[in-house]
C-alpha cells in the first residue's frame, strides 16, 4: 500500500519547499510515499473553468480502487492520535493507493468532492494551500511516529 500526496501546482515558497523536503525525506524511510502535482490553472480569470480543468486533472490520476482523502474546510476534524490510528487502518484496508489531495487557490470541483472517499479538515481556519500541504505532510509524519511509539509526539 502506498500513500500519494496530490496537489494542484508545485509549492513555490522556499520555507514550504524546505519543510516538505525534510518531512518527505523522513517519511520515505517508513513507508512508500510519492507526491504528484497537477497543473495550477489559477492564473485564468474564470474560477469555474479553473475548477473544472483542475478537477479533470485530479480525477485522471485517481484509480477506482484508490482511497481519496480530500482536504476540505468542511471535512472531519480529528486529533493527531485519532488520525494516526485512521491512517494505519486505511493503509491496512485500501487495496491500491491512499491519496491525500490538496486543492488549488479556488479549492476543487464538485466532481472531485463527490469522488472523495473522505473529507478531512486540518482546521476551521483557512490556510494557503501550500501551508495546508506542509501541515498535512507533518501530520502524516507525526502519524507514523505515533504508530511506531516514537517520542516525536508528546
N, C-alpha and C positions, 0 to 999 in steps of 0.2 A: 504494500500500500504506500502510496506516495502523496505528499502534500504539494499542492501547487498554489502559488500566490499569483493572482491575475489582476493586473492593474490597467487603467486607462492612462496611457502616457508613461514616460520614464521620469523618475524623480530628477529634479534639477537643483534643488537647494543643496549646497555642499554638506551641511550638517545632517540632512536626511540621508544622503548618499553614504556618508561615513558611518552613520548609525546602522543603516541597512547592511552595509558590508560587514560590520562587526557581528551583528546578530545572525546574519545568514551563515557566516563562517562557523559560528558556534553551533548553530542548528544542524548544519550538514554533517557534523560529527555523529549526531544521534539519530537522524532519520533522513530518508530520501526526500529531498526538497528541491523545487525549482521555482523560478519566477518567470512569468511571461507578461509581456506588455502588448496591448493593442494600441493602435494609433489614437492619439488625442486629437479630436477634431473640434475642440472648443473655440478655435480662432474664427470659426464661421459665425455669422450673425444669427442664424436661425437655431435656437436651442432645441426645438422639436426635431429638426433634421439631424443635429448633432447626436441627440439621444438615440434616434433611430439607427444611424450608421454605427455608432459605438456599440449599441446593443447587438446588432447583427454580428459584429466582430467578436464580441464576448461570447455569444451563443455558438458561434462556429468553432470555438475551442473547447466547448464542454460536451463530453460524451454522454450518452444515455444512462450509463451506469455510474457516472461521476456524481458525487455529492457536492452540490454547490451551496456555499455559505456566502451570503451577500451582506456586506457591512451596510447598515441602514439605520438612520436615526430612530426609526420606528420599530427596530428589532428588539429582541430579548436582551435584557441586561443581566449579566452573570458576573459573579466574583471570580477571581483568578483560580481558586481551588476548584470550584464547580466547572470552570472552563477546562481545566486540566483533565478532570475526570471525563468530561464530554468529548474532548479531543481523543483521548485514549479509546473510549468506546467507539467513536466513529472510525478510528484507524483500524480497529478490530473488525468492524462490520462492513465497511464500504469495499466493494469488490475492485474498484478501479482507483480513481483519484479523489482526494478530499481537496476541493478547490475553494480558496478564500478569495473573494472578488472585492476590490476597492474601485468604485466608480470614479468618474471624472468630475470636472468642475460643475456639471449640471446634474450629477447623480447618474442613474441608469434608467433605461427604458422600462416601461411596464412589462414588456415581454421578458426581460431579464428577471424582474421581480417575480413574475409568475413561474419562471423556470426554477428559481431558487428553492432549495430544499429547506433552508433555514435562514432567517434574518437575524443578524447579530448587531447589537448596538454597543459601541465602545463607551458611550456616554450620552446623556441627554443634550450635552453641549455640542456645538458644531465645530469640527476641526477642518483645516485644509486637507484635501485628500492625500497629500504627501505625508502630513503628520499622522493621519489615520493609518497609513501604511506602516510607518515606523512603529507606532504603538501596537499594531497588530503583530508585527514580527517579534517585538519584545515580549508580548503576551504569549506567543507560541513558544518562544524560548523558555519563558517562565513556566509554562505548562509542562514542557518536557522535564525541566528541573524538578518541579513538584512531583511529577510521576516517578522520577528516579530517587526521590528522597533527599535531594541536594539542599544545602543551606542557602542557596541563592534566594529562595522565597522565605522570608522570615518576618 
